[in-house]
Amino acid sequence: MPNPVTQLGKRSVLTAQQLREPRTILEAFPNPHPGRDYSVEFVFPEFTSVCPVTAQPDFATITIQYVPDRYCVEMKSLKLYFFAFRDKGIFFESVVNTVLDDLVRVLAPRRMKVTGAFNVRGGMAATVTAEHPGRLGAGKMSVRRSTNGRRAKRVEGL
């Protein structure tokens, strides 16, 4: 069973253990309509992490789209989860896949897609998308990088 909802309505300070293991921050509640397929979308336009090579900040908009099964993610815990990445040295591709893996582990959704639209750095923007089709460990990822506003080809099955 997922963690009970404990963050809502309280001032929150992340512990050192939560910063090491952000998944422990995520909380879920029972899906109020488990017999119906419906989609939930969260857009977090203030995501930040740190480049593990240069230690420069990376900024992104993270979008999560999912069809819940038995559980839904609690929004404040998701926000705090994203905050745990602020000082973490992590590549774009790992950010998106870590978010997908952690949410799939906590929620076991029917379907989920996580997209990270990373801001321009070094003259190049990047969009990384990872999907979960319904069973843990299976999925596909696409990476799209652009230079000078032009879109590159989508790469499947990385």
N, C-alpha and C positions, 0 to 999 in steps of 0.2 A: 504494500500500500504506500502511496506517495506521502511525503511529509504533510502534517496538518498545516493549515494556513495560520501562520504566526506573525508574519511581517506586517500585515494590514493594520493600519491605525496606530502604529508605533514608530518612534524615531529609530532609525536603523544605523548601526555602525558595523561595518564588516570586520570580522575577526581575521587574524592571520591565517587560520585554517581555512576559512571561506575563500580568502584570496588565493591560497594554494590550490584549492579544489572548488572552483565556482559552482559545479553541479550541486553541491550541498546546499546552496542558497535557494535553488528552485523548489517551489511548492505547487501542489496541484489540489484541485477540488473535483468532486464527482461531476461528470457531464450531466447537465440537467435534461438533455434530450439524447440519450445514448442510442435510441432506435432510429435516429434520423441522420443522414449525411448532411452536414452544413460546414461551411468553412469559416475559419477565424483568421484574421490578419492583424499582425502587429507591425508597426513601422517605428523604428528607433533611429531618428536622424542625428543623434549626438554620440554615436559610438566612437570610442577612441581606444587605441592600443599603441604599442611601441614596436618599431622595426627592430628585430633581433640583431641585425647587423650594424645599423647606423645609430640606433637608440633615438631616432627621430619619431615624433608622434605621427600616427596614421589616423585619419578621420574617415568615417563611413556612415552610410545609412544602411542599417540592417533591417530587412523585411522578412518576417516569418509568416507563412501561410500554411495552415494545417486543417485537416478534418479530424476532429477528436473521436476517440473511441470511448473508453470508460472515464477518462480524466481530461481536464482542461488546466492550462497553466494559469497561475495566479499572477496578475499583471505587476504588482509591486515587486514580487520576488524576481520576476523577469528583468525589471529595471535594475535591481540591485545586482543580479547576475551579470548584466552588461557592464555595470560599474567596476566589477572585479577585474575586467580586462584592461583598465586604464594604464596600469604600469607593467603589464605583461608583455614581454618580448615574444611576438608571434607573427608569422607570415599570414598574408591575406587568406590564402587557401586553407590554412589551419584554423583560422578564426571561424570561417563559415562551416567547415566540417566538424569542428569541436562543438559549436552551437547546435548543429543538427544532431550529432551523436548524443549530447547531453539531454536535449529535449526528447528525443526518441526514447532514451533510457528511462526518463522520468514519466513520460506520458503514454508511451506505446500507441501513438496515433495511427489512424488508418492510412493517412498520407501526410507528408510534410515537405515543404520546400523552404530553404533558407537562402536568401540572396544578400550579398554584401556589395554595395556600390561604394567603392573606395575613392576618395578624392584624388585629384591630380597630385602626383609627387614625381619630381624628375621629368616633367613633361608628359607623363602618362597616367591615365586613369585605369582602374581595373574593376571589373564586376565579376564576382565569383558566385556561382549558384550550385547548391547541392540538394539532392532530393532523396526522400525516403518513400518507397512505394508501398510499404506495409509490413515489412519484416526487417528486424534488426540486422544490420550488416550489409544489406543489399541497397544499391543506389547508384546514381550517376552524378557526375559533377561536370559543370561547364565553366570555362574561363573565357572572358571577353576582355581584351585590353584595347584601349584606344590611345592614339597619339594625335595631337592637334585637332581633337574633336571628331576624328574619323573612327568608325567602328571596325574592329577586326572580326574575322570569322569566328564563329562559335565552335569550340572544340568539345566533343562529346567523349565520354567514357574514359576520363583520365584517372 
